[in-house]
Amino acid sequence: MQPLPPFPSLETLFQQTDRLAGTPLLLALSLSVIVLVAARDWRLVLAMLMVVYAGLAVLTASLLPPQWALLRVVVGGLAAVIWYISAQQAGWGGSFLPFQHSQGVEARPLASTTLFRTLIVLAVAVLILTLRPRLPLPALPTDARFVVIWLGAFGLLALALGDEALQAGVALLLWLAATQLMLAALQQDAWLIWLLSSVELLVALATGYLMIARGPLWSNEQGGSD
C-alpha cells in the first residue's frame, strides 16, 4: 500500500490559486457581493458570504503571507456557522434548501422587494464600473482598490436597504472586509488585522443574537393575512 502524499503547504495552495487572480477573481467577487446584497433568502446570503470571503483570501494572499489569507476563510466560515445556527434557533426554516416550508415559515428568495433591491444594486454596480478609472485611493494596487471601493459601496447600500439584523450584519462585515483589505495593502500591521478580525466575529455574534431575538421571519405577515 502506497503512503498518502503529503498535504500541500499553505504557500503551495495559494500559489496554485494565483491563476485565479485578476479578472476571474474580480468577476467572482463582484457578482457574489451583488447577490449577497440583493438576496432575501438567508441561505443564499450565507452561501454568497462564504464565496466573498474565499475570494478575499485569494486576493489577500497576494498582499500578505498565506497565514493571514487563511484567516479570511476562518473568519468568514465562523460568521456563516454562527448565523446558520442562529437562523435555526430562530425558526427561519429547515435545511439549506430554497423555497422550503418549515414550521409555517417560508424562505422567499423572490420576495416583494427583491426586484427593487436588484435594480438598485445593478445601478450602483454600473456607476462604480463607469467611474472605475477615476476611483480614489491611488496608493492601493489596482485590483485591491477596486475591491475596496466595491465592498465599501455595497456595504453602505446593504445598510440602507436592510430591514433585518442579518442584512445589517452583512453590511458591517463588508465594511470591515474593505477596511482590512486596505490596511493589508497600505500598512501590514498584524495587530490591526487581529483587531479587525476580532471585531468581525463580535459583529457576527451580535447579529446572531439579534436574529434569535427577532424570531421567525414573516410570522407577523402570515398571522395578519390569516
Buried (B, 14 or more C-beta within 10 A) or exposed (E): EEEEEEEEEEEEBBEEBEEEBEEEBBEBBBBBBBBBBBBBBBBBBBBBBBBBBBBBBBBBBBBBBBEBBBBBBEBBBBBBBBBBEBBBEBBBBBEEEEEBEBEEBEBBBEBEEBEEBBEBBEEBBEEBEEEEEEBEBEEBBEBBBBBBBBBBBBBBBBBEBBEBBBBBBBBBBBBBBBBBBBBBBEEEEEEBBEEBBEBBBEBBBBBBEBBBEBEBBBBEEEEEEE
